[in-house]
Amino acid sequence: MSVQRAERCCTHLREFLEAEMEVMQKHIQNHKWFQHIQDDNEAYQDFILRYGWLMREMYCGFACPDRDQCPLARSFPFHR
């Protein structure tokens, strides 16, 4: 793996996905009701399409322990 490719890969993917799943499980029933979705799988897909970008920015920009050294996190406009 080249250095350039390694810099574009998240080293905390498992933690990010666990956080994302926890958020979705907490809010999926309300999301189904508000969006008039009956199927759980469809609701999860819709939730990710609508809010996945936001969850990634929040995790990478504020929760990730390596956010100050991560080139992915630095690409977000709010990164300090």
C-alpha positions in Angstrom: 0.0 0.0 0.0 1.4 3.4 -0.9 1.8 6.2 1.6 -0.7 8.3 -0.3 -3.4 5.6 -0.3 -2.8 4.9 3.4 -3.4 8.6 4.2 -6.9 8.4 2.6 -7.9 5.4 4.7 -9.6 5.7 8.0 -7.8 3.9 10.8 -10.9 4.1 13.1 -13.5 2.7 10.8 -14.7 0.1 13.3 -15.3 2.8 16.0 -17.0 5.1 13.4 -19.3 2.3 12.3 -20.2 1.4 15.9 -21.0 5.0 16.7 -23.1 5.3 13.5 -25.0 2.2 14.3 -25.7 3.3 17.9 -27.1 6.7 16.6 -29.2 4.9 14.0 -30.6 2.4 16.4 -31.5 5.2 18.8 -33.4 7.2 16.2 -34.6 4.7 13.5 -38.2 4.3 14.8 -38.8 8.1 14.7 -37.1 8.2 11.3 -39.5 5.5 10.0 -42.5 7.4 11.4 -41.4 10.8 10.0 -40.5 9.5 6.6 -43.5 7.1 6.4 -41.3 4.1 6.0 -42.4 0.7 7.2 -39.4 -1.6 6.4 -36.4 -1.4 8.8 -33.9 -2.1 6.0 -35.3 0.7 3.9 -35.3 3.0 6.9 -31.6 2.3 7.6 -30.7 2.9 4.0 -32.7 6.2 3.9 -31.1 7.3 7.2 -27.6 6.8 5.9 -28.4 8.6 2.6 -29.8 11.6 4.5 -27.5 11.8 7.5 -24.5 9.6 6.8 -22.4 12.6 5.7 -23.3 14.5 8.9 -22.4 11.5 11.2 -19.1 11.2 9.4 -18.2 14.9 9.8 -19.2 14.8 13.5 -17.2 11.7 14.2 -14.1 12.6 12.2 -14.2 16.3 13.2 -15.0 16.0 16.9 -14.9 12.4 18.3 -12.0 10.7 16.5 -9.0 10.4 18.8 -6.7 11.0 15.8 -8.6 14.0 14.3 -5.7 16.4 14.7 -3.3 14.2 12.6 -5.8 12.8 10.2 -5.8 14.1 6.6 -9.4 13.0 6.2 -10.6 15.0 9.2 -8.6 18.1 8.1 -10.5 18.1 4.8 -13.7 19.2 6.6 -14.2 23.0 6.6 -14.7 23.2 10.4 -11.5 21.4 11.3 -9.4 23.5 13.7 
